[in-house]
Structures are given as structure tokens and as C-alpha cells.
Amino acid sequence: MQLKDRVALVTGAAHRLGKAVATALAEKGCHLVVHYGTSKKEAMQTVDELSALGVEALALPADLSRAKEIEELFSRLEAHFGKLDILVNSAATFQPQPHQSVSAEDWDRVMAVNLRAPFLCTQQAARLMLESRRQEDPPGLVVNMVDLSAVSAWPGYVQHGVSKAGLLHLTRIGARELAPGVRVNAILPGAVLPPPGLDADGMEWRRMGETLPVGRTGEPSQVGMTAVFLARNDFITGDVIFVDGGEHLLGAGHRRAARES
Ligand SMILES: NC(=O)c1ccc[n+]([C@@H]2O[C@H](COP(=O)([O-])OP(=O)(O)OC[C@H]3O[C@@H](n4cnc5c(N)ncnc54)[C@H](OP(=O)(O)O)[C@@H]3O)[C@@H](O)[C@H]2O)c1
């Protein structure tokens, strides 16, 4: 897919990794819907930065745990742009919680944002992509952001890990069922951005990087360039690309062992 003048929606794009993906797409000429939940100020700043790249950018809010707000998000997107070419499901929660303390409400809250919302967004996106698609157009693209908890069993992240494993499977099912008009892929980033509270220049993050096969941590832009690659290569669907410096080769207890060494 040529990216100039395509329309992309990135959820959770006000800051951090979602912003990096939105920026990478905008740098290639995509117009952007910058979805945000609570970070309005950061979303407006992101819109200014993307607009300065010469594309049209629009910030739209939605609490993704509410199906109605997802519908409204897509209605507003459709009213403004009239079409959608790329959806990146980046918004997510990420909070550890011991297995035995997870209530039904805790479970539902994480599933609603990390799994149900990407599903509902994909439904809406596929509708728009298929409705506006002419025979000669390339397929639309959905990119789901997962993490290593989708493929290995992290203690302390039961509902998070199950939600990301579900999202990975949703990627494969969507890729089959929505083909040939929509491709669905996943990106699995590793240590590309320290969690809030940890400094990117700090010792702990640097030491984490040294334990990886590539010997260093990565950058958010490397996730952005992967989204661009997936958008450009129309022959990839149902796949997941690990952008983790080889961390998936090391096993589930790797980070904890690295912290305690
Ligand atoms: N950071 C990493 O190193 C890393 C590694 C592997 C995978 N990933 C995956 O990559 C994606 C982005 O990572 P990140 O670190 O940038 O994520 P993040 O900062 O934890 O969250 C991204 C955004 O999700 C939005 N969000 C959360 N709950 C929401 C809700 N109910 N409604 C609407 N928006 C909601 C928040 O938007 P507002 O701030 O506007 O409320 C937040 O900015 C996630 O799917 C994550 O699992 C990240």
C-alpha cells in the first residue's frame, strides 16, 4: 500500500508508543486520527506535531471500555474523513495483579480495553474499509499491539496476558475472515520504551538491554517503522512481528531474573 493520503486511526496515540506509530505513518504521508482516552493535552500536542509534517491530523476521544463511545469515535471519523485505510489498536491497560486477588470486575475491566475494544474497533474499521473499497484498491490494514505476555506465561499479569493472547488469536481469525479486503497483523514490541517511573537513560533500563540477545534496548521508532513495513507489504496477513531484540528467545522469567541479578 502506498501511504500518501491514506487515513489511519491509532488508538492511544496521545503519547508513548501509539504516538510513535502515528508519527511514523504521518511521516510517510498518512492523515491521522489521534485517539485518546484521558490525555487530551498530549493528544492536542501530537496533532500539532503531526500537522507540522504536512498531513491532516484530528484528535478524537473515547473511553474504549464503552462500546457506545467506540461507535461514536468511528462515526466522527467517518464524518470527517469518509474512509479509513489503517487501524492500529495500540491503547491498552498494563497493571500487574496477583492471580488470587483478581475480581470479576478487575477481569472485565482489562478484557474490555485490551481485547473487546480492539475487536469492536476492528469491526467498525472493517466496515468502513470494505464499504469504501474499489476493486483496484489495496486491502485495508489492522495492526494489533501485543506483548510477550501473549506468548509466555508472566506471573502477576493473568488477565493482561490472557487479553494479549486473545488479541493475538483475534489477529489470526480476523486475517482469515476479513480477507481479502482487510489484512490483520500484530506487532509484538519488547523493551522499546521504559514503563512509567523508569528512566530511559537509567542504569536499570540499560542493564535490561544488556541481557537481551542484541545487547541493548530498542526505540519506539522501531515499532513505528514496523507498522509502516506492514502497511506497505500487502502480502502479509495473520502474522506477528517481534520487535524485541530477541527477548522471546529467553523465556518467561527473563526480566525478573535480570532485575534480581
Ligand atoms: N511500552 C512498551 O514497551 C510496550 C511493550 C510491548 C507492548 N506494548 C504494547 O503497545 C501498546 C502501547 O504501549 P504504551 O506503553 O504506549 O501503552 P500505555 O502508555 O500503557 O497506554 C496507551 C494508551 O492507552 C490508552 N487507554 C488505556 N485505557 C483506555 C481506555 N479505557 N479508553 C481509551 N484509551 C485508553 C491511554 O490513553 P490516555 O493516556 O489518553 O488515557 C494510554 O495513553 C500497548 O498495547 C502495549 O501493550 C508496549
The ligand as an SDF file (V2000), in Angstrom:
LIG
                    3D

 48 52  0  0  0  0  0  0  0  0999 V2000
    5.7060    0.3250   26.0790 N   0  0  0  0  0  0  0  0  0  0  0  0
    6.2550   -0.8380   25.7740 C   0  0  0  0  0  0  0  0  0  0  0  0
    7.4630   -1.0380   25.9190 O   0  0  0  0  0  0  0  0  0  0  0  0
    5.4040   -1.9530   25.1790 C   0  0  0  0  0  0  0  0  0  0  0  0
    5.9660   -3.2140   25.0390 C   0  0  0  0  0  0  0  0  0  0  0  0
    5.2050   -4.2190   24.4840 C   0  0  0  0  0  0  0  0  0  0  0  0
    3.9350   -3.9820   24.0370 C   0  0  0  0  0  0  0  0  0  0  0  0
    3.3890   -2.7540   24.1930 N   0  0  0  0  0  0  0  0  0  0  0  0
    2.0090   -2.5440   23.7310 C   0  0  0  0  0  0  0  0  0  0  0  0
    1.9850   -1.4110   22.8800 O   0  0  0  0  0  0  0  0  0  0  0  0
    0.8220   -0.6370   23.1130 C   0  0  0  0  0  0  0  0  0  0  0  0
    1.1990    0.7870   23.5030 C   0  0  0  0  0  0  0  0  0  0  0  0
    2.0870    0.7450   24.6020 O   0  0  0  0  0  0  0  0  0  0  0  0
    2.2480    2.0160   25.5670 P   0  0  0  0  0  0  0  0  0  0  0  0
    3.3130    1.6730   26.5370 O   0  0  0  0  0  0  0  0  0  0  0  0
    2.3360    3.2250   24.7550 O   0  0  0  0  0  0  0  0  0  0  0  0
    0.8240    1.9390   26.3020 O   0  0  0  0  0  0  0  0  0  0  0  0
    0.3040    2.7600   27.5650 P   0  0  0  0  0  0  0  0  0  0  0  0
    1.0640    4.0140   27.7130 O   0  0  0  0  0  0  0  0  0  0  0  0
    0.2460    1.8330   28.7270 O   0  0  0  0  0  0  0  0  0  0  0  0
   -1.2260    3.0280   27.1300 O   0  0  0  0  0  0  0  0  0  0  0  0
   -1.5140    3.5310   25.8660 C   0  0  0  0  0  0  0  0  0  0  0  0
   -2.7730    4.3410   25.9320 C   0  0  0  0  0  0  0  0  0  0  0  0
   -3.9160    3.5230   26.1510 O   0  0  0  0  0  0  0  0  0  0  0  0
   -4.9460    4.4180   26.4480 C   0  0  0  0  0  0  0  0  0  0  0  0
   -6.0180    3.7780   27.2110 N   0  0  0  0  0  0  0  0  0  0  0  0
   -5.9460    2.9690   28.2910 C   0  0  0  0  0  0  0  0  0  0  0  0
   -7.2010    2.6640   28.7250 N   0  0  0  0  0  0  0  0  0  0  0  0
   -8.0770    3.3200   27.9110 C   0  0  0  0  0  0  0  0  0  0  0  0
   -9.4770    3.4300   27.8430 C   0  0  0  0  0  0  0  0  0  0  0  0
  -10.2960    2.8110   28.7210 N   0  0  0  0  0  0  0  0  0  0  0  0
  -10.0130    4.1930   26.8700 N   0  0  0  0  0  0  0  0  0  0  0  0
   -9.2390    4.8450   25.9910 C   0  0  0  0  0  0  0  0  0  0  0  0
   -7.8980    4.7830   25.9920 N   0  0  0  0  0  0  0  0  0  0  0  0
   -7.3220    4.0280   26.9540 C   0  0  0  0  0  0  0  0  0  0  0  0
   -4.3380    5.5610   27.2470 C   0  0  0  0  0  0  0  0  0  0  0  0
   -4.7940    6.7740   26.6740 O   0  0  0  0  0  0  0  0  0  0  0  0
   -4.8770    8.1390   27.5250 P   0  0  0  0  0  0  0  0  0  0  0  0
   -3.4910    8.4040   28.0530 O   0  0  0  0  0  0  0  0  0  0  0  0
   -5.3320    9.1490   26.5280 O   0  0  0  0  0  0  0  0  0  0  0  0
   -5.8970    7.8980   28.6110 O   0  0  0  0  0  0  0  0  0  0  0  0
   -2.8300    5.3610   27.0370 C   0  0  0  0  0  0  0  0  0  0  0  0
   -2.1690    6.5120   26.6250 O   0  0  0  0  0  0  0  0  0  0  0  0
    0.0140   -1.3790   24.1740 C   0  0  0  0  0  0  0  0  0  0  0  0
   -0.9440   -2.1880   23.5570 O   0  0  0  0  0  0  0  0  0  0  0  0
    1.0690   -2.2290   24.8770 C   0  0  0  0  0  0  0  0  0  0  0  0
    0.5150   -3.4050   25.4320 O   0  0  0  0  0  0  0  0  0  0  0  0
    4.0990   -1.7260   24.7780 C   0  0  0  0  0  0  0  0  0  0  0  0
  1  2  1  0
  2  3  2  0
  2  4  1  0
  4  5  1  0
  4 48  2  0
  5  6  2  0
  6  7  1  0
  7  8  2  0
  8  9  1  0
  8 48  1  0
  9 10  1  0
  9 46  1  0
 10 11  1  0
 11 12  1  0
 11 44  1  0
 12 13  1  0
 13 14  1  0
 14 15  2  0
 14 16  1  0
 14 17  1  0
 17 18  1  0
 18 19  2  0
 18 20  1  0
 18 21  1  0
 21 22  1  0
 22 23  1  0
 23 24  1  0
 23 42  1  0
 24 25  1  0
 25 26  1  0
 25 36  1  0
 26 27  1  0
 26 35  1  0
 27 28  2  0
 28 29  1  0
 29 30  1  0
 29 35  2  0
 30 31  1  0
 30 32  2  0
 32 33  1  0
 33 34  2  0
 34 35  1  0
 36 37  1  0
 36 42  1  0
 37 38  1  0
 38 39  2  0
 38 40  1  0
 38 41  1  0
 42 43  1  0
 44 45  1  0
 44 46  1  0
 46 47  1  0
M  CHG  2   8   1  16  -1
M  END
$$$$
